[in-house]
Amino acid sequence: MKIVVDYDLCESNAVCMDVCPECFRVEEDDSLTVLMESPPENLRSKVEESIRLCPRQAIALEE
């Protein structure tokens, strides 16, 4: 699996970081950094929750 972010949609609300800090971090300049583009399977549920809760639906998962 691979995390894909549409940075044109992303508002850096940090919801994804709250749900899955292993994969997402909002920097001091309010930009989103994907820490783990291809996370291990054991993080799938947290990544999927981050996608579901993203206010702008800016995150997707590619298989």
N, CA, C and O atoms as a Maestro MAE file, in Angstrom:
{
 s_m_m2io_version
 :::
 2.0.0
}

f_m_ct {
 s_m_title
 :::
 protein
 m_atom[252] {
  # First column is atom index #
  i_m_mmod_type
  r_m_x_coord
  r_m_y_coord
  r_m_z_coord
  i_m_residue_number
  s_m_chain_name
  s_m_pdb_residue_name
  s_m_pdb_atom_name
  i_m_atomic_number
  :::
  1 25 0.842 -1.183 0.000 1 A "MET " " N  " 7
  2 3 0.000 0.000 0.000 1 A "MET " " CA " 6
  3 2 0.880 1.237 0.000 1 A "MET " " C  " 6
  4 15 1.995 1.234 0.523 1 A "MET " " O  " 8
  5 25 0.347 2.298 -0.604 2 A "LYS " " N  " 7
  6 3 1.090 3.548 -0.717 2 A "LYS " " CA " 6
  7 2 0.153 4.714 -0.422 2 A "LYS " " C  " 6
  8 15 -0.956 4.782 -0.953 2 A "LYS " " O  " 8
  9 25 0.609 5.627 0.428 3 A "ILE " " N  " 7
  10 3 -0.154 6.823 0.771 3 A "ILE " " CA " 6
  11 2 0.085 7.881 -0.302 3 A "ILE " " C  " 6
  12 15 1.223 8.168 -0.673 3 A "ILE " " O  " 8
  13 25 -1.014 8.452 -0.790 4 A "VAL " " N  " 7
  14 3 -0.941 9.518 -1.784 4 A "VAL " " CA " 6
  15 2 -1.715 10.713 -1.247 4 A "VAL " " C  " 6
  16 15 -2.854 10.576 -0.800 4 A "VAL " " O  " 8
  17 25 -1.090 11.884 -1.293 5 A "VAL " " N  " 7
  18 3 -1.726 13.106 -0.796 5 A "VAL " " CA " 6
  19 2 -1.884 14.094 -1.945 5 A "VAL " " C  " 6
  20 15 -0.941 14.346 -2.695 5 A "VAL " " O  " 8
  21 25 -3.076 14.644 -2.073 6 A "ASP " " N  " 7
  22 3 -3.322 15.723 -3.018 6 A "ASP " " CA " 6
  23 2 -3.041 17.020 -2.264 6 A "ASP " " C  " 6
  24 15 -3.886 17.516 -1.519 6 A "ASP " " O  " 8
  25 25 -1.842 17.560 -2.469 7 A "TYR " " N  " 7
  26 3 -1.433 18.734 -1.708 7 A "TYR " " CA " 6
  27 2 -2.204 19.991 -2.104 7 A "TYR " " C  " 6
  28 15 -2.196 20.977 -1.366 7 A "TYR " " O  " 8
  29 25 -2.870 19.968 -3.261 8 A "ASP " " N  " 7
  30 3 -3.723 21.099 -3.646 8 A "ASP " " CA " 6
  31 2 -4.982 21.149 -2.779 8 A "ASP " " C  " 6
  32 15 -5.529 22.224 -2.533 8 A "ASP " " O  " 8
  33 25 -5.440 19.980 -2.318 9 A "LEU " " N  " 7
  34 3 -6.610 19.913 -1.445 9 A "LEU " " CA " 6
  35 2 -6.257 20.034 0.037 9 A "LEU " " C  " 6
  36 15 -7.041 20.563 0.825 9 A "LEU " " O  " 8
  37 25 -5.089 19.549 0.407 10 A "CYS " " N  " 7
  38 3 -4.694 19.471 1.819 10 A "CYS " " CA " 6
  39 2 -4.629 20.857 2.459 10 A "CYS " " C  " 6
  40 15 -4.017 21.782 1.926 10 A "CYS " " O  " 8
  41 25 -5.280 20.972 3.619 11 A "GLU " " N  " 7
  42 3 -5.253 22.213 4.395 11 A "GLU " " CA " 6
  43 2 -4.428 22.065 5.671 11 A "GLU " " C  " 6
  44 15 -4.418 22.961 6.514 11 A "GLU " " O  " 8
  45 25 -3.737 20.934 5.812 12 A "SER " " N  " 7
  46 3 -2.890 20.666 6.980 12 A "SER " " CA " 6
  47 2 -3.662 20.827 8.285 12 A "SER " " C  " 6
  48 15 -3.200 21.483 9.218 12 A "SER " " O  " 8
  49 25 -4.841 20.218 8.332 13 A "ASN " " N  " 7
  50 3 -5.664 20.273 9.533 13 A "ASN " " CA " 6
  51 2 -5.125 19.410 10.666 13 A "ASN " " C  " 6
  52 15 -5.551 19.556 11.812 13 A "ASN " " O  " 8
  53 25 -4.206 18.525 10.363 14 A "ALA " " N  " 7
  54 3 -3.531 17.659 11.336 14 A "ALA " " CA " 6
  55 2 -4.411 16.537 11.877 14 A "ALA " " C  " 6
  56 15 -4.036 15.871 12.842 14 A "ALA " " O  " 8
  57 25 -5.562 16.324 11.275 15 A "VAL " " N  " 7
  58 3 -6.400 15.199 11.701 15 A "VAL " " CA " 6
  59 2 -5.661 13.888 11.440 15 A "VAL " " C  " 6
  60 15 -5.661 12.993 12.286 15 A "VAL " " O  " 8
  61 25 -5.037 13.777 10.282 16 A "CYS " " N  " 7
  62 3 -4.297 12.551 9.950 16 A "CYS " " CA " 6
  63 2 -3.152 12.321 10.938 16 A "CYS " " C  " 6
  64 15 -2.890 11.184 11.333 16 A "CYS " " O  " 8
  65 25 -2.487 13.374 11.328 17 A "MET " " N  " 7
  66 3 -1.384 13.254 12.282 17 A "MET " " CA " 6
  67 2 -1.896 12.805 13.652 17 A "MET " " C  " 6
  68 15 -1.233 12.028 14.339 17 A "MET " " O  " 8
  69 25 -3.058 13.288 14.045 18 A "ASP " " N  " 7
  70 3 -3.635 12.871 15.318 18 A "ASP " " CA " 6
  71 2 -3.969 11.380 15.316 18 A "ASP " " C  " 6
  72 15 -3.792 10.693 16.322 18 A "ASP " " O  " 8
  73 25 -4.453 10.891 14.177 19 A "VAL " " N  " 7
  74 3 -4.860 9.488 14.075 19 A "VAL " " CA " 6
  75 2 -3.659 8.568 13.858 19 A "VAL " " C  " 6
  76 15 -3.587 7.489 14.445 19 A "VAL " " O  " 8
  77 25 -2.725 8.991 13.024 20 A "CYS " " N  " 7
  78 3 -1.599 8.121 12.664 20 A "CYS " " CA " 6
  79 2 -0.286 8.915 12.621 20 A "CYS " " C  " 6
  80 15 0.227 9.203 11.540 20 A "CYS " " O  " 8
  81 25 0.250 9.263 13.776 21 A "PRO " " N  " 7
  82 3 1.493 10.044 13.813 21 A "PRO " " CA " 6
  83 2 2.706 9.289 13.267 21 A "PRO " " C  " 6
  84 15 3.746 9.889 12.993 21 A "PRO " " O  " 8
  85 25 2.568 7.993 13.114 22 A "GLU " " N  " 7
  86 3 3.660 7.209 12.531 22 A "GLU " " CA " 6
  87 2 3.854 7.551 11.051 22 A "GLU " " C  " 6
  88 15 4.953 7.410 10.515 22 A "GLU " " O  " 8
  89 25 2.787 7.999 10.402 23 A "CYS " " N  " 7
  90 3 2.830 8.251 8.957 23 A "CYS " " CA " 6
  91 2 2.737 9.719 8.566 23 A "CYS " " C  " 6
  92 15 3.214 10.098 7.497 23 A "CYS " " O  " 8
  93 25 2.137 10.550 9.405 24 A "PHE " " N  " 7
  94 3 1.876 11.938 9.034 24 A "PHE " " CA " 6
  95 2 2.408 12.908 10.081 24 A "PHE " " C  " 6
  96 15 2.350 12.650 11.284 24 A "PHE " " O  " 8
  97 25 2.934 14.043 9.587 25 A "ARG " " N  " 7
  98 3 3.363 15.118 10.493 25 A "ARG " " CA " 6
  99 2 3.070 16.460 9.822 25 A "ARG " " C  " 6
  100 15 3.389 16.657 8.650 25 A "ARG " " O  " 8
  101 25 2.468 17.367 10.562 26 A "VAL " " N  " 7
  102 3 2.269 18.730 10.087 26 A "VAL " " CA " 6
  103 2 3.417 19.560 10.653 26 A "VAL " " C  " 6
  104 15 3.639 19.620 11.862 26 A "VAL " " O  " 8
  105 25 4.128 20.189 9.743 27 A "GLU " " N  " 7
  106 3 5.327 20.960 10.112 27 A "GLU " " CA " 6
  107 2 4.940 22.333 10.671 27 A "GLU " " C  " 6
  108 15 3.779 22.737 10.605 27 A "GLU " " O  " 8
  109 25 5.909 23.024 11.207 28 A "GLU " " N  " 7
  110 3 5.679 24.348 11.784 28 A "GLU " " CA " 6
  111 2 5.177 25.346 10.754 28 A "GLU " " C  " 6
  112 15 4.490 26.307 11.103 28 A "GLU " " O  " 8
  113 25 5.517 25.125 9.476 29 A "ASP " " N  " 7
  114 3 5.048 26.025 8.414 29 A "ASP " " CA " 6
  115 2 3.688 25.596 7.855 29 A "ASP " " C  " 6
  116 15 3.261 26.068 6.801 29 A "ASP " " O  " 8
  117 25 3.015 24.692 8.580 30 A "ASP " " N  " 7
  118 3 1.689 24.185 8.209 30 A "ASP " " CA " 6
  119 2 1.672 23.357 6.931 30 A "ASP " " C  " 6
  120 15 0.649 23.290 6.250 30 A "ASP " " O  " 8
  121 25 2.782 22.736 6.604 31 A "SER " " N  " 7
  122 3 2.805 21.814 5.467 31 A "SER " " CA " 6
  123 2 2.765 20.382 6.001 31 A "SER " " C  " 6
  124 15 3.277 20.093 7.082 31 A "SER " " O  " 8
  125 25 2.159 19.509 5.234 32 A "LEU " " N  " 7
  126 3 2.057 18.104 5.628 32 A "LEU " " CA " 6
  127 2 3.241 17.319 5.083 32 A "LEU " " C  " 6
  128 15 3.607 17.455 3.916 32 A "LEU " " O  " 8
  129 25 3.833 16.501 5.938 33 A "THR " " N  " 7
  130 3 4.893 15.590 5.528 33 A "THR " " CA " 6
  131 2 4.399 14.167 5.750 33 A "THR " " C  " 6
  132 15 3.900 13.826 6.822 33 A "THR " " O  " 8
  133 25 4.549 13.348 4.719 34 A "VAL " " N  " 7
  134 3 4.245 11.922 4.848 34 A "VAL " " CA " 6
  135 2 5.534 11.256 5.295 34 A "VAL " " C  " 6
  136 15 6.508 11.211 4.543 34 A "VAL " " O  " 8
  137 25 5.543 10.745 6.506 35 A "LEU " " N  " 7
  138 3 6.749 10.159 7.087 35 A "LEU " " CA " 6
  139 2 7.028 8.763 6.543 35 A "LEU " " C  " 6
  140 15 8.182 8.347 6.442 35 A "LEU " " O  " 8
  141 25 5.964 8.044 6.194 36 A "MET " " N  " 7
  142 3 6.075 6.679 5.702 36 A "MET " " CA " 6
  143 2 5.141 6.537 4.507 36 A "MET " " C  " 6
  144 15 3.941 6.320 4.676 36 A "MET " " O  " 8
  145 25 5.679 6.656 3.321 37 A "GLU " " N  " 7
  146 3 4.846 6.592 2.121 37 A "GLU " " CA " 6
  147 2 4.251 5.197 1.908 37 A "GLU " " C  " 6
  148 15 3.134 5.058 1.411 37 A "GLU " " O  " 8
  149 25 5.006 4.181 2.285 38 A "SER " " N  " 7
  150 3 4.537 2.789 2.164 38 A "SER " " CA " 6
  151 2 4.572 2.135 3.546 38 A "SER " " C  " 6
  152 15 5.507 1.403 3.871 38 A "SER " " O  " 8
  153 25 3.553 2.402 4.350 39 A "PRO " " N  " 7
  154 3 3.546 1.881 5.721 39 A "PRO " " CA " 6
  155 2 3.326 0.375 5.768 39 A "PRO " " C  " 6
  156 15 2.783 -0.204 4.827 39 A "PRO " " O  " 8
  157 25 3.741 -0.256 6.851 40 A "PRO " " N  " 7
  158 3 3.512 -1.695 7.011 40 A "PRO " " CA " 6
  159 2 2.029 -1.999 7.211 40 A "PRO " " C  " 6
  160 15 1.248 -1.128 7.595 40 A "PRO " " O  " 8
  161 25 1.670 -3.202 6.953 41 A "GLU " " N  " 7
  162 3 0.273 -3.644 7.027 41 A "GLU " " CA " 6
  163 2 -0.351 -3.396 8.403 41 A "GLU " " C  " 6
  164 15 -1.551 -3.140 8.502 41 A "GLU " " O  " 8
  165 25 0.450 -3.469 9.452 42 A "ASN " " N  " 7
  166 3 -0.110 -3.287 10.795 42 A "ASN " " CA " 6
  167 2 -0.607 -1.850 11.041 42 A "ASN " " C  " 6
  168 15 -1.289 -1.606 12.036 42 A "ASN " " O  " 8
  169 25 -0.281 -0.909 10.163 43 A "LEU " " N  " 7
  170 3 -0.771 0.463 10.288 43 A "LEU " " CA " 6
  171 2 -1.961 0.740 9.365 43 A "LEU " " C  " 6
  172 15 -2.479 1.856 9.348 43 A "LEU " " O  " 8
  173 25 -2.394 -0.254 8.605 44 A "ARG " " N  " 7
  174 3 -3.469 -0.053 7.635 44 A "ARG " " CA " 6
  175 2 -4.714 0.571 8.258 44 A "ARG " " C  " 6
  176 15 -5.262 1.523 7.703 44 A "ARG " " O  " 8
  177 25 -5.164 0.065 9.379 45 A "SER " " N  " 7
  178 3 -6.406 0.580 9.968 45 A "SER " " CA " 6
  179 2 -6.259 2.053 10.370 45 A "SER " " C  " 6
  180 15 -7.207 2.827 10.230 45 A "SER " " O  " 8
  181 25 -5.097 2.440 10.861 46 A "LYS " " N  " 7
  182 3 -4.882 3.835 11.238 46 A "LYS " " CA " 6
  183 2 -4.818 4.738 10.005 46 A "LYS " " C  " 6
  184 15 -5.339 5.853 10.019 46 A "LYS " " O  " 8
  185 25 -4.182 4.253 8.946 47 A "VAL " " N  " 7
  186 3 -4.105 5.023 7.708 47 A "VAL " " CA " 6
  187 2 -5.505 5.179 7.111 47 A "VAL " " C  " 6
  188 15 -5.877 6.271 6.682 47 A "VAL " " O  " 8
  189 25 -6.276 4.100 7.081 48 A "GLU " " N  " 7
  190 3 -7.636 4.158 6.552 48 A "GLU " " CA " 6
  191 2 -8.509 5.104 7.373 48 A "GLU " " C  " 6
  192 15 -9.350 5.809 6.814 48 A "GLU " " O  " 8
  193 25 -8.320 5.127 8.675 49 A "GLU " " N  " 7
  194 3 -9.056 6.055 9.536 49 A "GLU " " CA " 6
  195 2 -8.658 7.498 9.219 49 A "GLU " " C  " 6
  196 15 -9.511 8.385 9.197 49 A "GLU " " O  " 8
  197 25 -7.377 7.734 8.978 50 A "SER " " N  " 7
  198 3 -6.901 9.068 8.604 50 A "SER " " CA " 6
  199 2 -7.549 9.526 7.305 50 A "SER " " C  " 6
  200 15 -7.944 10.684 7.176 50 A "SER " " O  " 8
  201 25 -7.655 8.624 6.354 51 A "ILE " " N  " 7
  202 3 -8.283 8.934 5.069 51 A "ILE " " CA " 6
  203 2 -9.755 9.273 5.285 51 A "ILE " " C  " 6
  204 15 -10.259 10.260 4.747 51 A "ILE " " O  " 8
  205 25 -10.425 8.465 6.059 52 A "ARG " " N  " 7
  206 3 -11.853 8.659 6.302 52 A "ARG " " CA " 6
  207 2 -12.142 9.984 7.001 52 A "ARG " " C  " 6
  208 15 -13.143 10.635 6.702 52 A "ARG " " O  " 8
  209 25 -11.279 10.387 7.923 53 A "LEU " " N  " 7
  210 3 -11.517 11.589 8.721 53 A "LEU " " CA " 6
  211 2 -10.956 12.875 8.105 53 A "LEU " " C  " 6
  212 15 -11.222 13.963 8.618 53 A "LEU " " O  " 8
  213 25 -10.201 12.774 7.038 54 A "CYS " " N  " 7
  214 3 -9.614 13.953 6.414 54 A "CYS " " CA " 6
  215 2 -10.736 14.907 5.967 54 A "CYS " " C  " 6
  216 15 -11.575 14.524 5.151 54 A "CYS " " O  " 8
  217 25 -10.761 16.143 6.490 55 A "PRO " " N  " 7
  218 3 -11.847 17.072 6.170 55 A "PRO " " CA " 6
  219 2 -11.941 17.415 4.684 55 A "PRO " " C  " 6
  220 15 -13.025 17.715 4.184 55 A "PRO " " O  " 8
  221 25 -10.820 17.372 3.982 56 A "ARG " " N  " 7
  222 3 -10.795 17.742 2.563 56 A "ARG " " CA " 6
  223 2 -10.667 16.524 1.642 56 A "ARG " " C  " 6
  224 15 -10.589 16.672 0.422 56 A "ARG " " O  " 8
  225 25 -10.647 15.324 2.227 57 A "GLN " " N  " 7
  226 3 -10.470 14.098 1.450 57 A "GLN " " CA " 6
  227 2 -9.245 14.195 0.535 57 A "GLN " " C  " 6
  228 15 -9.300 13.862 -0.649 57 A "GLN " " O  " 8
  229 25 -8.152 14.656 1.116 58 A "ALA " " N  " 7
  230 3 -6.910 14.883 0.361 58 A "ALA " " CA " 6
  231 2 -5.979 13.674 0.380 58 A "ALA " " C  " 6
  232 15 -4.950 13.680 -0.296 58 A "ALA " " O  " 8
  233 25 -6.321 12.644 1.138 59 A "ILE " " N  " 7
  234 3 -5.448 11.472 1.280 59 A "ILE " " CA " 6
  235 2 -6.112 10.274 0.611 59 A "ILE " " C  " 6
  236 15 -7.322 10.073 0.716 59 A "ILE " " O  " 8
  237 25 -5.297 9.491 -0.073 60 A "ALA " " N  " 7
  238 3 -5.790 8.258 -0.703 60 A "ALA " " CA " 6
  239 2 -4.769 7.161 -0.468 60 A "ALA " " C  " 6
  240 15 -3.628 7.411 -0.082 60 A "ALA " " O  " 8
  241 25 -5.214 5.943 -0.713 61 A "LEU " " N  " 7
  242 3 -4.357 4.777 -0.552 61 A "LEU " " CA " 6
  243 2 -4.344 4.006 -1.863 61 A "LEU " " C  " 6
  244 15 -5.395 3.647 -2.394 61 A "LEU " " O  " 8
  245 25 -3.157 3.757 -2.375 62 A "GLU " " N  " 7
  246 3 -2.989 2.948 -3.579 62 A "GLU " " CA " 6
  247 2 -2.483 1.580 -3.153 62 A "GLU " " C  " 6
  248 15 -1.636 1.464 -2.268 62 A "GLU " " O  " 8
  249 25 -3.007 0.562 -3.783 63 A "GLU " " N  " 7
  250 3 -2.559 -0.808 -3.462 63 A "GLU " " CA " 6
  251 2 -1.434 -1.245 -4.361 63 A "GLU " " C  " 6
  252 15 -0.939 -2.365 -4.230 63 A "GLU " " O  " 8
  :::
 }
 m_bond[251] {
  # First column is bond index #
  i_m_from
  i_m_to
  i_m_order
  :::
  1 1 2 1
  2 2 3 1
  3 3 4 2
  4 3 5 1
  5 5 6 1
  6 6 7 1
  7 7 8 2
  8 7 9 1
  9 9 10 1
  10 10 11 1
  11 11 12 2
  12 11 13 1
  13 13 14 1
  14 14 15 1
  15 15 16 2
  16 15 17 1
  17 17 18 1
  18 18 19 1
  19 19 20 2
  20 19 21 1
  21 21 22 1
  22 22 23 1
  23 23 24 2
  24 23 25 1
  25 25 26 1
  26 26 27 1
  27 27 28 2
  28 27 29 1
  29 29 30 1
  30 30 31 1
  31 31 32 2
  32 31 33 1
  33 33 34 1
  34 34 35 1
  35 35 36 2
  36 35 37 1
  37 37 38 1
  38 38 39 1
  39 39 40 2
  40 39 41 1
  41 41 42 1
  42 42 43 1
  43 43 44 2
  44 43 45 1
  45 45 46 1
  46 46 47 1
  47 47 48 2
  48 47 49 1
  49 49 50 1
  50 50 51 1
  51 51 52 2
  52 51 53 1
  53 53 54 1
  54 54 55 1
  55 55 56 2
  56 55 57 1
  57 57 58 1
  58 58 59 1
  59 59 60 2
  60 59 61 1
  61 61 62 1
  62 62 63 1
  63 63 64 2
  64 63 65 1
  65 65 66 1
  66 66 67 1
  67 67 68 2
  68 67 69 1
  69 69 70 1
  70 70 71 1
  71 71 72 2
  72 71 73 1
  73 73 74 1
  74 74 75 1
  75 75 76 2
  76 75 77 1
  77 77 78 1
  78 78 79 1
  79 79 80 2
  80 79 81 1
  81 81 82 1
  82 82 83 1
  83 83 84 2
  84 83 85 1
  85 85 86 1
  86 86 87 1
  87 87 88 2
  88 87 89 1
  89 89 90 1
  90 90 91 1
  91 91 92 2
  92 91 93 1
  93 93 94 1
  94 94 95 1
  95 95 96 2
  96 95 97 1
  97 97 98 1
  98 98 99 1
  99 99 100 2
  100 99 101 1
  101 101 102 1
  102 102 103 1
  103 103 104 2
  104 103 105 1
  105 105 106 1
  106 106 107 1
  107 107 108 2
  108 107 109 1
  109 109 110 1
  110 110 111 1
  111 111 112 2
  112 111 113 1
  113 113 114 1
  114 114 115 1
  115 115 116 2
  116 115 117 1
  117 117 118 1
  118 118 119 1
  119 119 120 2
  120 119 121 1
  121 121 122 1
  122 122 123 1
  123 123 124 2
  124 123 125 1
  125 125 126 1
  126 126 127 1
  127 127 128 2
  128 127 129 1
  129 129 130 1
  130 130 131 1
  131 131 132 2
  132 131 133 1
  133 133 134 1
  134 134 135 1
  135 135 136 2
  136 135 137 1
  137 137 138 1
  138 138 139 1
  139 139 140 2
  140 139 141 1
  141 141 142 1
  142 142 143 1
  143 143 144 2
  144 143 145 1
  145 145 146 1
  146 146 147 1
  147 147 148 2
  148 147 149 1
  149 149 150 1
  150 150 151 1
  151 151 152 2
  152 151 153 1
  153 153 154 1
  154 154 155 1
  155 155 156 2
  156 155 157 1
  157 157 158 1
  158 158 159 1
  159 159 160 2
  160 159 161 1
  161 161 162 1
  162 162 163 1
  163 163 164 2
  164 163 165 1
  165 165 166 1
  166 166 167 1
  167 167 168 2
  168 167 169 1
  169 169 170 1
  170 170 171 1
  171 171 172 2
  172 171 173 1
  173 173 174 1
  174 174 175 1
  175 175 176 2
  176 175 177 1
  177 177 178 1
  178 178 179 1
  179 179 180 2
  180 179 181 1
  181 181 182 1
  182 182 183 1
  183 183 184 2
  184 183 185 1
  185 185 186 1
  186 186 187 1
  187 187 188 2
  188 187 189 1
  189 189 190 1
  190 190 191 1
  191 191 192 2
  192 191 193 1
  193 193 194 1
  194 194 195 1
  195 195 196 2
  196 195 197 1
  197 197 198 1
  198 198 199 1
  199 199 200 2
  200 199 201 1
  201 201 202 1
  202 202 203 1
  203 203 204 2
  204 203 205 1
  205 205 206 1
  206 206 207 1
  207 207 208 2
  208 207 209 1
  209 209 210 1
  210 210 211 1
  211 211 212 2
  212 211 213 1
  213 213 214 1
  214 214 215 1
  215 215 216 2
  216 215 217 1
  217 217 218 1
  218 218 219 1
  219 219 220 2
  220 219 221 1
  221 221 222 1
  222 222 223 1
  223 223 224 2
  224 223 225 1
  225 225 226 1
  226 226 227 1
  227 227 228 2
  228 227 229 1
  229 229 230 1
  230 230 231 1
  231 231 232 2
  232 231 233 1
  233 233 234 1
  234 234 235 1
  235 235 236 2
  236 235 237 1
  237 237 238 1
  238 238 239 1
  239 239 240 2
  240 239 241 1
  241 241 242 1
  242 242 243 1
  243 243 244 2
  244 243 245 1
  245 245 246 1
  246 246 247 1
  247 247 248 2
  248 247 249 1
  249 249 250 1
  250 250 251 1
  251 251 252 2
  :::
 }
}
